[in-house]
Amino acid sequence: MSFTPPPYPHDRLKDIRKLPHEYGLELLDLSIGTPIDPLPSKFRELSFDLINGYPTSIGSNQLRSSAIAWMSRRLGVTLTLNEVAACVGSKEFVASTPWYLHLRRPERDVVLYPEVSYPTYAMGAILSGLKYVPVALEDGRLNIESIPKDLLERTLLIWTNSPSNPTGEIYSVANVLQVARQYDFVVISDECYVEYSWNGDRYSALSEGTEGVLAVHSLSKRSNFAGGRVGFYAGDSTLIHYLSEVRKHAGMMIPGPFQELGARLLDDDEHVEDEAKRYRGRLEKLIAIFTALGYQPKMPDGGFYLWFDAKDEKDGFAIATSIAKRTGIIVSPGEFYSPNYANFVRVAAVASDEALDRVLLSL
Ligand SMILES: Cc1ncc(COP(=O)(O)O)c(C=O)c1O
């Protein structure tokens, strides 16, 4: 059977994006989690000395050392250079890793992922021709115990994501790891929102040990550096060695000047703390807006999204349409994150305070 890529989720909102203009409202596109705040001026220069030669695929020693220092400082995890490697932002890593791991263990053909989640976990399995099986998040943990033994025996890897996009939940992977070690599969913990942990400590799966575990990080959200495409993965040194060798063959490289700037961003926590304050304030304003509209949004435990039940008989696109007509705000329908959550919406806190104040005043 030939493969046709499905429409990209956010492209499906193009008609809804026209509505604010038609209704005389300011368009506030909060459907995509794309950071809007500029880099502090001290980070606005790139070193083009590094542009002539090929960058290393695994990442410069400077970038990897900065990643190690950051993980130790912010997450309390101690790693060495052979336990860290670069990726070109984290999305390509999420989309390509199932295939690379399957090449290593062709008999394993199942990818597990959280039931309500960032769509690329399932897409990475689809692009690899693998089976993908959702795992429910219940009572603050992934209910991996609900997965039948025959599937666990075929499982290649499980994605976890805390703080979660879109739900904002923060959860331990201790129970997942126990099952993963019993059935000998890999746990990959996507931690790209970890700096925005509002309720409780910043948590890395690597605090449970590195054997069979990788954590994936990105500067896109932490440092408003989505355009720089700087990420890294860290943990089990055997997996790091295997994946970094494969990725070298595939030509996955962060351009040198961006590796250098990425390292400098990782060395600095001040701009992140400033950004965290901004996101918190914007989440509170968004809660006020959606409460005024009659919904019941709550402050997430982490991340910068509101995720709430729009409690409507209609599908998520109808809900998004009605919100766009009333406020000019574009939200993501819940079905982007799970077919079972069509009545939910996700709202990213990526508008300026002034724009959010204007919406609040207009209600
Ligand atoms: C949970 C999660 N993982 C990974 C990514 C990918 O981010 P990037 O490729 O910019 O690192 C995103 C982006 O929205 C995300 O929400």
PDBQT file of the ligand as one rigid body, heavy atoms in Angstrom, charges set to zero:
ROOT
HETATM    1  C1  LIG A 401       6.213  17.623  23.106  1.00  0.00    +0.000 C 
HETATM    2  C2  LIG A 401       7.038  18.211  22.027  1.00  0.00    +0.000 A 
HETATM    3  N1  LIG A 401       8.145  17.568  21.650  1.00  0.00    +0.000 NA
HETATM    4  C3  LIG A 401       8.930  18.026  20.674  1.00  0.00    +0.000 A 
HETATM    5  C4  LIG A 401       8.615  19.196  20.008  1.00  0.00    +0.000 A 
HETATM    6  C5  LIG A 401       9.510  19.634  18.883  1.00  0.00    +0.000 C 
HETATM    7  O1  LIG A 401      10.178  20.817  19.135  1.00  0.00    +0.000 OA
HETATM    8  P1  LIG A 401      11.539  21.173  18.399  1.00  0.00    +0.000 P 
HETATM    9  O2  LIG A 401      11.660  20.324  17.176  1.00  0.00    +0.000 OA
HETATM   10  O3  LIG A 401      11.422  22.611  18.048  1.00  0.00    +0.000 OA
HETATM   11  O4  LIG A 401      12.628  20.877  19.375  1.00  0.00    +0.000 OA
HETATM   12  C6  LIG A 401       7.467  19.912  20.355  1.00  0.00    +0.000 A 
HETATM   13  C7  LIG A 401       7.104  21.115  19.638  1.00  0.00    +0.000 C 
HETATM   14  O5  LIG A 401       6.056  21.690  19.780  1.00  0.00    +0.000 OA
HETATM   15  C8  LIG A 401       6.668  19.403  21.402  1.00  0.00    +0.000 A 
HETATM   16  O6  LIG A 401       5.568  20.036  21.798  1.00  0.00    +0.000 OA
ENDROOT
TORSDOF 0
